[in-house]
């Protein structure tokens, strides 16, 4: 089973939460460096 995690493109933290409710779609917020934007890294976790 694989699982997707979100990573911040600035600080590579996984402490990223999606913010829904925008007309343009999703935006993401990094709680570590306070990055906000549509660009985010998606990483597949294949094994844990
Ligand atoms: Zn960040």
mmCIF file of the protein (N, C-alpha, C, O) and its ligand, coordinates in Angstrom:
data_MODEL
# 
_entry.id   MODEL 
# 
loop_
_entity.id 
_entity.type 
_entity.pdbx_number_of_molecules 
1 polymer     1 
2 non-polymer 1 
# 
_entity_poly.entity_id                      1 
_entity_poly.type                           'polypeptide(L)' 
_entity_poly.nstd_linkage                   no 
_entity_poly.nstd_monomer                   no 
_entity_poly.pdbx_seq_one_letter_code       
;(UNK)(UNK)(UNK)(UNK)(UNK)(UNK)(UNK)(UNK)(UNK)(UNK)(UNK)(UNK)(UNK)(UNK)(UNK)(UNK)
(UNK)(UNK)(UNK)(UNK)(UNK)(UNK)(UNK)(UNK)(UNK)(UNK)(UNK)(UNK)(UNK)(UNK)(UNK)(UNK)
(UNK)(UNK)(UNK)(UNK)(UNK)(UNK)(UNK)(UNK)(UNK)(UNK)(UNK)(UNK)(UNK)(UNK)(UNK)(UNK)
;
_entity_poly.pdbx_seq_one_letter_code_can   XXXXXXXXXXXXXXXXXXXXXXXXXXXXXXXXXXXXXXXXXXXXXXXX 
_entity_poly.pdbx_strand_id                 A 
# 
loop_
_entity_poly_seq.entity_id 
_entity_poly_seq.num 
_entity_poly_seq.mon_id 
_entity_poly_seq.hetero 
1 1  UNK n 
1 2  UNK n 
1 3  UNK n 
1 4  UNK n 
1 5  UNK n 
1 6  UNK n 
1 7  UNK n 
1 8  UNK n 
1 9  UNK n 
1 10 UNK n 
1 11 UNK n 
1 12 UNK n 
1 13 UNK n 
1 14 UNK n 
1 15 UNK n 
1 16 UNK n 
1 17 UNK n 
1 18 UNK n 
1 19 UNK n 
1 20 UNK n 
1 21 UNK n 
1 22 UNK n 
1 23 UNK n 
1 24 UNK n 
1 25 UNK n 
1 26 UNK n 
1 27 UNK n 
1 28 UNK n 
1 29 UNK n 
1 30 UNK n 
1 31 UNK n 
1 32 UNK n 
1 33 UNK n 
1 34 UNK n 
1 35 UNK n 
1 36 UNK n 
1 37 UNK n 
1 38 UNK n 
1 39 UNK n 
1 40 UNK n 
1 41 UNK n 
1 42 UNK n 
1 43 UNK n 
1 44 UNK n 
1 45 UNK n 
1 46 UNK n 
1 47 UNK n 
1 48 UNK n 
# 
loop_
_struct_asym.id 
_struct_asym.entity_id 
A 1 
B 2 
# 
loop_
_chem_comp.id 
_chem_comp.type 
_chem_comp.mon_nstd_flag 
UNK 'L-peptide linking' . 
ZN  non-polymer         . 
# 
_pdbx_entity_nonpoly.entity_id   2 
_pdbx_entity_nonpoly.name        ? 
_pdbx_entity_nonpoly.comp_id     ZN 
# 
_pdbx_nonpoly_scheme.asym_id         B 
_pdbx_nonpoly_scheme.entity_id       2 
_pdbx_nonpoly_scheme.mon_id          ZN 
_pdbx_nonpoly_scheme.ndb_seq_num     1 
_pdbx_nonpoly_scheme.pdb_seq_num     101 
_pdbx_nonpoly_scheme.auth_seq_num    101 
_pdbx_nonpoly_scheme.pdb_mon_id      ZN 
_pdbx_nonpoly_scheme.auth_mon_id     ZN 
_pdbx_nonpoly_scheme.pdb_strand_id   A 
_pdbx_nonpoly_scheme.pdb_ins_code    . 
# 
loop_
_atom_site.group_PDB 
_atom_site.id 
_atom_site.type_symbol 
_atom_site.label_atom_id 
_atom_site.label_alt_id 
_atom_site.label_comp_id 
_atom_site.label_asym_id 
_atom_site.label_entity_id 
_atom_site.label_seq_id 
_atom_site.pdbx_PDB_ins_code 
_atom_site.Cartn_x 
_atom_site.Cartn_y 
_atom_site.Cartn_z 
_atom_site.occupancy 
_atom_site.B_iso_or_equiv 
_atom_site.pdbx_formal_charge 
_atom_site.auth_seq_id 
_atom_site.auth_comp_id 
_atom_site.auth_asym_id 
_atom_site.auth_atom_id 
_atom_site.pdbx_PDB_model_num 
ATOM   1   N  N  . UNK A 1 1  ? 0.848   -1.188 0.000  1.00 0.00 ? 1   UNK A N  1 
ATOM   2   C  CA . UNK A 1 1  ? 0.000   0.000  0.000  1.00 0.00 ? 1   UNK A CA 1 
ATOM   3   C  C  . UNK A 1 1  ? 0.892   1.249  0.000  1.00 0.00 ? 1   UNK A C  1 
ATOM   4   O  O  . UNK A 1 1  ? 1.926   1.297  0.666  1.00 0.00 ? 1   UNK A O  1 
ATOM   5   N  N  . UNK A 1 2  ? 0.473   2.221  -0.743 1.00 0.00 ? 2   UNK A N  1 
ATOM   6   C  CA . UNK A 1 2  ? 1.235   3.457  -0.747 1.00 0.00 ? 2   UNK A CA 1 
ATOM   7   C  C  . UNK A 1 2  ? 0.380   4.587  -0.221 1.00 0.00 ? 2   UNK A C  1 
ATOM   8   O  O  . UNK A 1 2  ? -0.849  4.568  -0.302 1.00 0.00 ? 2   UNK A O  1 
ATOM   9   N  N  . UNK A 1 3  ? 1.060   5.551  0.309  1.00 0.00 ? 3   UNK A N  1 
ATOM   10  C  CA . UNK A 1 3  ? 0.392   6.658  0.950  1.00 0.00 ? 3   UNK A CA 1 
ATOM   11  C  C  . UNK A 1 3  ? 1.063   7.930  0.471  1.00 0.00 ? 3   UNK A C  1 
ATOM   12  O  O  . UNK A 1 3  ? 2.280   7.971  0.288  1.00 0.00 ? 3   UNK A O  1 
ATOM   13  N  N  . UNK A 1 4  ? 0.280   8.947  0.272  1.00 0.00 ? 4   UNK A N  1 
ATOM   14  C  CA . UNK A 1 4  ? 0.878   10.195 -0.183 1.00 0.00 ? 4   UNK A CA 1 
ATOM   15  C  C  . UNK A 1 4  ? 1.010   11.183 0.957  1.00 0.00 ? 4   UNK A C  1 
ATOM   16  O  O  . UNK A 1 4  ? 0.097   11.377 1.760  1.00 0.00 ? 4   UNK A O  1 
ATOM   17  N  N  . UNK A 1 5  ? 2.167   11.794 0.998  1.00 0.00 ? 5   UNK A N  1 
ATOM   18  C  CA . UNK A 1 5  ? 2.352   12.845 1.976  1.00 0.00 ? 5   UNK A CA 1 
ATOM   19  C  C  . UNK A 1 5  ? 2.670   14.144 1.262  1.00 0.00 ? 5   UNK A C  1 
ATOM   20  O  O  . UNK A 1 5  ? 3.197   14.140 0.149  1.00 0.00 ? 5   UNK A O  1 
ATOM   21  N  N  . UNK A 1 6  ? 2.360   15.212 1.885  1.00 0.00 ? 6   UNK A N  1 
ATOM   22  C  CA . UNK A 1 6  ? 2.621   16.527 1.323  1.00 0.00 ? 6   UNK A CA 1 
ATOM   23  C  C  . UNK A 1 6  ? 3.875   17.118 1.946  1.00 0.00 ? 6   UNK A C  1 
ATOM   24  O  O  . UNK A 1 6  ? 4.112   17.018 3.150  1.00 0.00 ? 6   UNK A O  1 
ATOM   25  N  N  . UNK A 1 7  ? 4.669   17.739 1.078  1.00 0.00 ? 7   UNK A N  1 
ATOM   26  C  CA . UNK A 1 7  ? 5.899   18.351 1.560  1.00 0.00 ? 7   UNK A CA 1 
ATOM   27  C  C  . UNK A 1 7  ? 5.973   19.789 1.116  1.00 0.00 ? 7   UNK A C  1 
ATOM   28  O  O  . UNK A 1 7  ? 5.589   20.129 -0.003 1.00 0.00 ? 7   UNK A O  1 
ATOM   29  N  N  . UNK A 1 8  ? 6.462   20.617 1.984  1.00 0.00 ? 8   UNK A N  1 
ATOM   30  C  CA . UNK A 1 8  ? 6.648   22.018 1.666  1.00 0.00 ? 8   UNK A CA 1 
ATOM   31  C  C  . UNK A 1 8  ? 7.812   22.188 0.684  1.00 0.00 ? 8   UNK A C  1 
ATOM   32  O  O  . UNK A 1 8  ? 8.884   21.630 0.917  1.00 0.00 ? 8   UNK A O  1 
ATOM   33  N  N  . UNK A 1 9  ? 7.632   22.941 -0.405 1.00 0.00 ? 9   UNK A N  1 
ATOM   34  C  CA . UNK A 1 9  ? 8.708   23.145 -1.376 1.00 0.00 ? 9   UNK A CA 1 
ATOM   35  C  C  . UNK A 1 9  ? 9.814   24.056 -0.855 1.00 0.00 ? 9   UNK A C  1 
ATOM   36  O  O  . UNK A 1 9  ? 10.896  24.110 -1.439 1.00 0.00 ? 9   UNK A O  1 
ATOM   37  N  N  . UNK A 1 10 ? 9.564   24.746 0.196  1.00 0.00 ? 10  UNK A N  1 
ATOM   38  C  CA . UNK A 1 10 ? 10.558  25.674 0.729  1.00 0.00 ? 10  UNK A CA 1 
ATOM   39  C  C  . UNK A 1 10 ? 11.450  25.029 1.776  1.00 0.00 ? 10  UNK A C  1 
ATOM   40  O  O  . UNK A 1 10 ? 12.676  25.094 1.680  1.00 0.00 ? 10  UNK A O  1 
ATOM   41  N  N  . UNK A 1 11 ? 10.842  24.412 2.767  1.00 0.00 ? 11  UNK A N  1 
ATOM   42  C  CA . UNK A 1 11 ? 11.638  23.878 3.867  1.00 0.00 ? 11  UNK A CA 1 
ATOM   43  C  C  . UNK A 1 11 ? 11.566  22.358 3.955  1.00 0.00 ? 11  UNK A C  1 
ATOM   44  O  O  . UNK A 1 11 ? 12.193  21.750 4.822  1.00 0.00 ? 11  UNK A O  1 
ATOM   45  N  N  . UNK A 1 12 ? 10.789  21.739 3.042  1.00 0.00 ? 12  UNK A N  1 
ATOM   46  C  CA . UNK A 1 12 ? 10.650  20.284 2.982  1.00 0.00 ? 12  UNK A CA 1 
ATOM   47  C  C  . UNK A 1 12 ? 10.062  19.685 4.246  1.00 0.00 ? 12  UNK A C  1 
ATOM   48  O  O  . UNK A 1 12 ? 10.280  18.512 4.549  1.00 0.00 ? 12  UNK A O  1 
ATOM   49  N  N  . UNK A 1 13 ? 9.345   20.466 4.954  1.00 0.00 ? 13  UNK A N  1 
ATOM   50  C  CA . UNK A 1 13 ? 8.643   19.948 6.113  1.00 0.00 ? 13  UNK A CA 1 
ATOM   51  C  C  . UNK A 1 13 ? 7.386   19.214 5.672  1.00 0.00 ? 13  UNK A C  1 
ATOM   52  O  O  . UNK A 1 13 ? 6.801   19.532 4.637  1.00 0.00 ? 13  UNK A O  1 
ATOM   53  N  N  . UNK A 1 14 ? 6.980   18.240 6.456  1.00 0.00 ? 14  UNK A N  1 
ATOM   54  C  CA . UNK A 1 14 ? 5.739   17.538 6.148  1.00 0.00 ? 14  UNK A CA 1 
ATOM   55  C  C  . UNK A 1 14 ? 4.584   18.097 6.971  1.00 0.00 ? 14  UNK A C  1 
ATOM   56  O  O  . UNK A 1 14 ? 3.485   17.543 6.984  1.00 0.00 ? 14  UNK A O  1 
ATOM   57  N  N  . UNK A 1 15 ? 4.843   19.167 7.633  1.00 0.00 ? 15  UNK A N  1 
ATOM   58  C  CA . UNK A 1 15 ? 3.834   19.795 8.466  1.00 0.00 ? 15  UNK A CA 1 
ATOM   59  C  C  . UNK A 1 15 ? 2.988   20.756 7.631  1.00 0.00 ? 15  UNK A C  1 
ATOM   60  O  O  . UNK A 1 15 ? 2.888   21.946 7.929  1.00 0.00 ? 15  UNK A O  1 
ATOM   61  N  N  . UNK A 1 16 ? 2.383   20.204 6.576  1.00 0.00 ? 16  UNK A N  1 
ATOM   62  C  CA . UNK A 1 16 ? 1.654   20.993 5.590  1.00 0.00 ? 16  UNK A CA 1 
ATOM   63  C  C  . UNK A 1 16 ? 0.185   20.600 5.605  1.00 0.00 ? 16  UNK A C  1 
ATOM   64  O  O  . UNK A 1 16 ? -0.156  19.417 5.594  1.00 0.00 ? 16  UNK A O  1 
ATOM   65  N  N  . UNK A 1 17 ? -0.663  21.587 5.628  1.00 0.00 ? 17  UNK A N  1 
ATOM   66  C  CA . UNK A 1 17 ? -2.085  21.303 5.621  1.00 0.00 ? 17  UNK A CA 1 
ATOM   67  C  C  . UNK A 1 17 ? -2.747  21.974 4.416  1.00 0.00 ? 17  UNK A C  1 
ATOM   68  O  O  . UNK A 1 17 ? -2.415  23.111 4.081  1.00 0.00 ? 17  UNK A O  1 
ATOM   69  N  N  . UNK A 1 18 ? -3.685  21.274 3.761  1.00 0.00 ? 18  UNK A N  1 
ATOM   70  C  CA . UNK A 1 18 ? -4.420  21.892 2.651  1.00 0.00 ? 18  UNK A CA 1 
ATOM   71  C  C  . UNK A 1 18 ? -5.493  22.838 3.168  1.00 0.00 ? 18  UNK A C  1 
ATOM   72  O  O  . UNK A 1 18 ? -6.167  22.561 4.159  1.00 0.00 ? 18  UNK A O  1 
ATOM   73  N  N  . UNK A 1 19 ? -5.632  23.945 2.481  1.00 0.00 ? 19  UNK A N  1 
ATOM   74  C  CA . UNK A 1 19 ? -6.694  24.884 2.816  1.00 0.00 ? 19  UNK A CA 1 
ATOM   75  C  C  . UNK A 1 19 ? -7.689  24.907 1.668  1.00 0.00 ? 19  UNK A C  1 
ATOM   76  O  O  . UNK A 1 19 ? -7.380  25.413 0.590  1.00 0.00 ? 19  UNK A O  1 
ATOM   77  N  N  . UNK A 1 20 ? -8.853  24.376 1.884  1.00 0.00 ? 20  UNK A N  1 
ATOM   78  C  CA . UNK A 1 20 ? -9.851  24.312 0.829  1.00 0.00 ? 20  UNK A CA 1 
ATOM   79  C  C  . UNK A 1 20 ? -10.699 25.580 0.817  1.00 0.00 ? 20  UNK A C  1 
ATOM   80  O  O  . UNK A 1 20 ? -10.560 26.446 1.681  1.00 0.00 ? 20  UNK A O  1 
ATOM   81  N  N  . UNK A 1 21 ? -11.564 25.671 -0.161 1.00 0.00 ? 21  UNK A N  1 
ATOM   82  C  CA . UNK A 1 21 ? -12.528 26.756 -0.169 1.00 0.00 ? 21  UNK A CA 1 
ATOM   83  C  C  . UNK A 1 21 ? -12.151 27.919 -1.044 1.00 0.00 ? 21  UNK A C  1 
ATOM   84  O  O  . UNK A 1 21 ? -12.800 28.964 -1.000 1.00 0.00 ? 21  UNK A O  1 
ATOM   85  N  N  . UNK A 1 22 ? -11.094 27.756 -1.855 1.00 0.00 ? 22  UNK A N  1 
ATOM   86  C  CA . UNK A 1 22 ? -10.748 28.812 -2.783 1.00 0.00 ? 22  UNK A CA 1 
ATOM   87  C  C  . UNK A 1 22 ? -11.336 28.506 -4.160 1.00 0.00 ? 22  UNK A C  1 
ATOM   88  O  O  . UNK A 1 22 ? -11.472 27.345 -4.544 1.00 0.00 ? 22  UNK A O  1 
ATOM   89  N  N  . UNK A 1 23 ? -11.677 29.547 -4.886 1.00 0.00 ? 23  UNK A N  1 
ATOM   90  C  CA . UNK A 1 23 ? -12.241 29.339 -6.218 1.00 0.00 ? 23  UNK A CA 1 
ATOM   91  C  C  . UNK A 1 23 ? -11.238 28.691 -7.163 1.00 0.00 ? 23  UNK A C  1 
ATOM   92  O  O  . UNK A 1 23 ? -11.612 27.967 -8.086 1.00 0.00 ? 23  UNK A O  1 
ATOM   93  N  N  . UNK A 1 24 ? -9.982  28.957 -6.924 1.00 0.00 ? 24  UNK A N  1 
ATOM   94  C  CA . UNK A 1 24 ? -8.948  28.417 -7.810 1.00 0.00 ? 24  UNK A CA 1 
ATOM   95  C  C  . UNK A 1 24 ? -8.548  27.004 -7.429 1.00 0.00 ? 24  UNK A C  1 
ATOM   96  O  O  . UNK A 1 24 ? -7.732  26.384 -8.111 1.00 0.00 ? 24  UNK A O  1 
ATOM   97  N  N  . UNK A 1 25 ? -9.110  26.494 -6.357 1.00 0.00 ? 25  UNK A N  1 
ATOM   98  C  CA . UNK A 1 25 ? -8.753  25.144 -5.950 1.00 0.00 ? 25  UNK A CA 1 
ATOM   99  C  C  . UNK A 1 25 ? -8.094  25.136 -4.591 1.00 0.00 ? 25  UNK A C  1 
ATOM   100 O  O  . UNK A 1 25 ? -8.417  25.939 -3.716 1.00 0.00 ? 25  UNK A O  1 
ATOM   101 N  N  . UNK A 1 26 ? -7.180  24.230 -4.435 1.00 0.00 ? 26  UNK A N  1 
ATOM   102 C  CA . UNK A 1 26 ? -6.547  24.080 -3.142 1.00 0.00 ? 26  UNK A CA 1 
ATOM   103 C  C  . UNK A 1 26 ? -5.348  24.996 -2.975 1.00 0.00 ? 26  UNK A C  1 
ATOM   104 O  O  . UNK A 1 26 ? -4.642  25.325 -3.929 1.00 0.00 ? 26  UNK A O  1 
ATOM   105 N  N  . UNK A 1 27 ? -5.152  25.381 -1.770 1.00 0.00 ? 27  UNK A N  1 
ATOM   106 C  CA . UNK A 1 27 ? -3.930  26.067 -1.390 1.00 0.00 ? 27  UNK A CA 1 
ATOM   107 C  C  . UNK A 1 27 ? -3.377  25.339 -0.187 1.00 0.00 ? 27  UNK A C  1 
ATOM   108 O  O  . UNK A 1 27 ? -4.101  24.670 0.550  1.00 0.00 ? 27  UNK A O  1 
ATOM   109 N  N  . UNK A 1 28 ? -2.090  25.484 -0.009 1.00 0.00 ? 28  UNK A N  1 
ATOM   110 C  CA . UNK A 1 28 ? -1.471  24.766 1.088  1.00 0.00 ? 28  UNK A CA 1 
ATOM   111 C  C  . UNK A 1 28 ? -0.755  25.717 2.031  1.00 0.00 ? 28  UNK A C  1 
ATOM   112 O  O  . UNK A 1 28 ? -0.280  26.785 1.645  1.00 0.00 ? 28  UNK A O  1 
ATOM   113 N  N  . UNK A 1 29 ? -0.701  25.297 3.244  1.00 0.00 ? 29  UNK A N  1 
ATOM   114 C  CA . UNK A 1 29 ? -0.066  26.115 4.271  1.00 0.00 ? 29  UNK A CA 1 
ATOM   115 C  C  . UNK A 1 29 ? 0.933   25.273 5.053  1.00 0.00 ? 29  UNK A C  1 
ATOM   116 O  O  . UNK A 1 29 ? 0.584   24.239 5.624  1.00 0.00 ? 29  UNK A O  1 
ATOM   117 N  N  . UNK A 1 30 ? 2.162   25.726 5.069  1.00 0.00 ? 30  UNK A N  1 
ATOM   118 C  CA . UNK A 1 30 ? 3.189   25.051 5.854  1.00 0.00 ? 30  UNK A CA 1 
ATOM   119 C  C  . UNK A 1 30 ? 3.255   25.694 7.229  1.00 0.00 ? 30  UNK A C  1 
ATOM   120 O  O  . UNK A 1 30 ? 3.435   26.904 7.366  1.00 0.00 ? 30  UNK A O  1 
ATOM   121 N  N  . UNK A 1 31 ? 3.107   24.864 8.228  1.00 0.00 ? 31  UNK A N  1 
ATOM   122 C  CA . UNK A 1 31 ? 3.088   25.404 9.581  1.00 0.00 ? 31  UNK A CA 1 
ATOM   123 C  C  . UNK A 1 31 ? 4.477   25.708 10.096 1.00 0.00 ? 31  UNK A C  1 
ATOM   124 O  O  . UNK A 1 31 ? 4.631   26.418 11.090 1.00 0.00 ? 31  UNK A O  1 
ATOM   125 N  N  . UNK A 1 32 ? 5.492   25.179 9.430  1.00 0.00 ? 32  UNK A N  1 
ATOM   126 C  CA . UNK A 1 32 ? 6.856   25.386 9.904  1.00 0.00 ? 32  UNK A CA 1 
ATOM   127 C  C  . UNK A 1 32 ? 7.451   26.710 9.424  1.00 0.00 ? 32  UNK A C  1 
ATOM   128 O  O  . UNK A 1 32 ? 7.979   27.484 10.224 1.00 0.00 ? 32  UNK A O  1 
ATOM   129 N  N  . UNK A 1 33 ? 7.363   26.972 8.099  1.00 0.00 ? 33  UNK A N  1 
ATOM   130 C  CA . UNK A 1 33 ? 7.983   28.199 7.586  1.00 0.00 ? 33  UNK A CA 1 
ATOM   131 C  C  . UNK A 1 33 ? 6.937   29.217 7.158  1.00 0.00 ? 33  UNK A C  1 
ATOM   132 O  O  . UNK A 1 33 ? 7.269   30.292 6.659  1.00 0.00 ? 33  UNK A O  1 
ATOM   133 N  N  . UNK A 1 34 ? 5.669   28.868 7.358  1.00 0.00 ? 34  UNK A N  1 
ATOM   134 C  CA . UNK A 1 34 ? 4.565   29.768 7.048  1.00 0.00 ? 34  UNK A CA 1 
ATOM   135 C  C  . UNK A 1 34 ? 4.374   29.999 5.543  1.00 0.00 ? 34  UNK A C  1 
ATOM   136 O  O  . UNK A 1 34 ? 3.817   31.015 5.127  1.00 0.00 ? 34  UNK A O  1 
ATOM   137 N  N  . UNK A 1 35 ? 4.843   29.043 4.738  1.00 0.00 ? 35  UNK A N  1 
ATOM   138 C  CA . UNK A 1 35 ? 4.647   29.119 3.300  1.00 0.00 ? 35  UNK A CA 1 
ATOM   139 C  C  . UNK A 1 35 ? 3.177   28.906 2.970  1.00 0.00 ? 35  UNK A C  1 
ATOM   140 O  O  . UNK A 1 35 ? 2.518   28.036 3.541  1.00 0.00 ? 35  UNK A O  1 
ATOM   141 N  N  . UNK A 1 36 ? 2.674   29.711 2.041  1.00 0.00 ? 36  UNK A N  1 
ATOM   142 C  CA . UNK A 1 36 ? 1.312   29.527 1.557  1.00 0.00 ? 36  UNK A CA 1 
ATOM   143 C  C  . UNK A 1 36 ? 1.309   29.593 0.045  1.00 0.00 ? 36  UNK A C  1 
ATOM   144 O  O  . UNK A 1 36 ? 1.857   30.532 -0.532 1.00 0.00 ? 36  UNK A O  1 
ATOM   145 N  N  . UNK A 1 37 ? 0.702   28.615 -0.609 1.00 0.00 ? 37  UNK A N  1 
ATOM   146 C  CA . UNK A 1 37 ? 0.648   28.657 -2.061 1.00 0.00 ? 37  UNK A CA 1 
ATOM   147 C  C  . UNK A 1 37 ? 0.056   27.391 -2.636 1.00 0.00 ? 37  UNK A C  1 
ATOM   148 O  O  . UNK A 1 37 ? -0.311  26.461 -1.917 1.00 0.00 ? 37  UNK A O  1 
ATOM   149 N  N  . UNK A 1 38 ? -0.027  27.384 -3.962 1.00 0.00 ? 38  UNK A N  1 
ATOM   150 C  CA . UNK A 1 38 ? -0.613  26.232 -4.631 1.00 0.00 ? 38  UNK A CA 1 
ATOM   151 C  C  . UNK A 1 38 ? 0.443   25.173 -4.928 1.00 0.00 ? 38  UNK A C  1 
ATOM   152 O  O  . UNK A 1 38 ? 0.123   24.008 -5.164 1.00 0.00 ? 38  UNK A O  1 
ATOM   153 N  N  . UNK A 1 39 ? 1.704   25.594 -4.912 1.00 0.00 ? 39  UNK A N  1 
ATOM   154 C  CA . UNK A 1 39 ? 2.771   24.658 -5.229 1.00 0.00 ? 39  UNK A CA 1 
ATOM   155 C  C  . UNK A 1 39 ? 3.134   23.839 -3.998 1.00 0.00 ? 39  UNK A C  1 
ATOM   156 O  O  . UNK A 1 39 ? 3.431   24.372 -2.928 1.00 0.00 ? 39  UNK A O  1 
ATOM   157 N  N  . UNK A 1 40 ? 3.100   22.525 -4.191 1.00 0.00 ? 40  UNK A N  1 
ATOM   158 C  CA . UNK A 1 40 ? 3.424   21.642 -3.075 1.00 0.00 ? 40  UNK A CA 1 
ATOM   159 C  C  . UNK A 1 40 ? 4.079   20.380 -3.616 1.00 0.00 ? 40  UNK A C  1 
ATOM   160 O  O  . UNK A 1 40 ? 3.859   19.997 -4.765 1.00 0.00 ? 40  UNK A O  1 
ATOM   161 N  N  . UNK A 1 41 ? 4.868   19.754 -2.798 1.00 0.00 ? 41  UNK A N  1 
ATOM   162 C  CA . UNK A 1 41 ? 5.499   18.508 -3.208 1.00 0.00 ? 41  UNK A CA 1 
ATOM   163 C  C  . UNK A 1 41 ? 4.673   17.335 -2.700 1.00 0.00 ? 41  UNK A C  1 
ATOM   164 O  O  . UNK A 1 41 ? 4.291   17.269 -1.532 1.00 0.00 ? 41  UNK A O  1 
ATOM   165 N  N  . UNK A 1 42 ? 4.411   16.408 -3.624 1.00 0.00 ? 42  UNK A N  1 
ATOM   166 C  CA . UNK A 1 42 ? 3.713   15.193 -3.215 1.00 0.00 ? 42  UNK A CA 1 
ATOM   167 C  C  . UNK A 1 42 ? 4.684   14.032 -3.276 1.00 0.00 ? 42  UNK A C  1 
ATOM   168 O  O  . UNK A 1 42 ? 5.303   13.775 -4.308 1.00 0.00 ? 42  UNK A O  1 
ATOM   169 N  N  . UNK A 1 43 ? 4.807   13.344 -2.173 1.00 0.00 ? 43  UNK A N  1 
ATOM   170 C  CA . UNK A 1 43 ? 5.766   12.254 -2.100 1.00 0.00 ? 43  UNK A CA 1 
ATOM   171 C  C  . UNK A 1 43 ? 5.033   10.961 -1.786 1.00 0.00 ? 43  UNK A C  1 
ATOM   172 O  O  . UNK A 1 43 ? 4.184   10.901 -0.896 1.00 0.00 ? 43  UNK A O  1 
ATOM   173 N  N  . UNK A 1 44 ? 5.380   9.946  -2.530 1.00 0.00 ? 44  UNK A N  1 
ATOM   174 C  CA . UNK A 1 44 ? 4.788   8.640  -2.279 1.00 0.00 ? 44  UNK A CA 1 
ATOM   175 C  C  . UNK A 1 44 ? 5.578   7.888  -1.219 1.00 0.00 ? 44  UNK A C  1 
ATOM   176 O  O  . UNK A 1 44 ? 6.795   7.729  -1.319 1.00 0.00 ? 44  UNK A O  1 
ATOM   177 N  N  . UNK A 1 45 ? 4.876   7.441  -0.228 1.00 0.00 ? 45  UNK A N  1 
ATOM   178 C  CA . UNK A 1 45 ? 5.494   6.601  0.782  1.00 0.00 ? 45  UNK A CA 1 
ATOM   179 C  C  . UNK A 1 45 ? 5.122   5.167  0.445  1.00 0.00 ? 45  UNK A C  1 
ATOM   180 O  O  . UNK A 1 45 ? 3.970   4.770  0.621  1.00 0.00 ? 45  UNK A O  1 
ATOM   181 N  N  . UNK A 1 46 ? 6.063   4.398  -0.030 1.00 0.00 ? 46  UNK A N  1 
ATOM   182 C  CA . UNK A 1 46 ? 5.741   3.040  -0.439 1.00 0.00 ? 46  UNK A CA 1 
ATOM   183 C  C  . UNK A 1 46 ? 5.844   2.052  0.702  1.00 0.00 ? 46  UNK A C  1 
ATOM   184 O  O  . UNK A 1 46 ? 5.054   1.114  0.808  1.00 0.00 ? 46  UNK A O  1 
ATOM   185 N  N  . UNK A 1 47 ? 6.811   2.272  1.538  1.00 0.00 ? 47  UNK A N  1 
ATOM   186 C  CA . UNK A 1 47 ? 6.963   1.383  2.673  1.00 0.00 ? 47  UNK A CA 1 
ATOM   187 C  C  . UNK A 1 47 ? 7.109   2.200  3.934  1.00 0.00 ? 47  UNK A C  1 
ATOM   188 O  O  . UNK A 1 47 ? 7.634   3.313  3.927  1.00 0.00 ? 47  UNK A O  1 
ATOM   189 N  N  . UNK A 1 48 ? 6.649   1.639  4.976  1.00 0.00 ? 48  UNK A N  1 
ATOM   190 C  CA . UNK A 1 48 ? 6.805   2.342  6.249  1.00 0.00 ? 48  UNK A CA 1 
ATOM   191 C  C  . UNK A 1 48 ? 7.400   1.386  7.261  1.00 0.00 ? 48  UNK A C  1 
ATOM   192 O  O  . UNK A 1 48 ? 7.621   1.763  8.412  1.00 0.00 ? 48  UNK A O  1 
HETATM 193 ZN ZN . ZN  B 2 .  ? 7.760   25.116 4.912  1.00 0.00 ? 101 ZN  A ZN 1 
# 
